[in-house]
Amino acid sequence: MERLAHRYGYRFVKRLFDIAFSLLVFALFWWVYVIAAIAIKIDDPNGRVFFVQERMGKNGVPFKMFKFRSMYADAEERLVELRDLNEKDGPVFKIKDDPRITKVGRFIRKTSIDELPQFFNVLLGNMSIVGPRPALKRETDLYTSHQRERLLVKPGITCYWQTRMNRDLISFDEWVDLDLLYINQCSAWADFKLVIQTVGCVLTAQGN
């Protein structure tokens, strides 16, 4: 698995694609960034436009991940009182109709606009277009040795789990298995197919 994920030829092509695709996104959708920023600030003036959070990158190296803020400014403080409502097994936290999400936040999540700032992470080199979704340190601290194999490659904006219509029903272990399947079979063709599938999900508003 590790040998496949670190082939030099594939890594070179993947990096070129990451840079080219990210620049294309900025060129075509700069206006979406502007509108989203204004809408977020109008909806909740107390918070920042961007949500910056430490996530775990390749080999468990931490980095700052960028997203458009989709929750109220006090979302992290309110997390404690919502812990018992977690609908996901394993170390991740997810609930349907999270009360911490703003009105604009629901829209940008549904359309995946909240993920657009992560293309800055891709250009910086701490994320890739395709790869396992970046996890929080408090989540990776609870990983088993099997689950830690998700950290063999750079985290990505999209992955197999992200393109599944029933992803809310997928258990965390199944999610990990999908990520390890990608790592084991990673190729330029697999990345291209995942990007096309992700575009389809975005166009049909199948975001979280």
C-alpha positions, 0 to 999 in steps of 0.5 A: 500500500505504502509503495503504491501511494509514493510512486514518484511518477504518480506523485509528480503528475498528481502535484501538477494536476493539483496546481493546474486544477486549483488555478483553474478554479480560482480563475473561473470561480473568483466571483463565488468566493467574493459573494460567499464572503459577503453573504457569510458576513451579512448572515453572522457579522460576529464571526470571520469569513474564513474558518481556520482549523488545525487538521492532521496531514500526511504522516500526521503532520498538522496544518491549518485548513481553510474553509468558508465559515458555515457555523456561528462564531460560538460553534466550538463552545457549543460542541460539548453540549451536543456530543451526546447527539453524535450520529456517527460511530468512531472518533468523528462527530456528525449530526443531521440539522446541526443547530450551530450551522447558519442559514448561509452555512446550510446553503454553502454546505449543500453546494460544497461552496464551503470547501472552496478555500481548501484550494489554497491548501492544495497550492500550499502543498499540504492538501491534494485535490483527491485524498482522505478527508483531513481529520482533527487531532482529537480524532487521530489520537483515537485511531487504531493502527489500521485507521492511521493508514489514512495518514499515509498520503496527503488529505484531499478535498474529495474522496470515495466517501465524499462521492457516495450518495448514502455517505451519511449511512456509511460507518466510520470503519467503512469510510476508512476502508474506502480511503485505504482502497483509494490509497492502495489503488491510487492512480492518475486515472482514479483521481480523474474519475473521482474529480468527475464524480465530485463535480456531478455531486456538486452540480446535483447539490449532494453536499453535506 
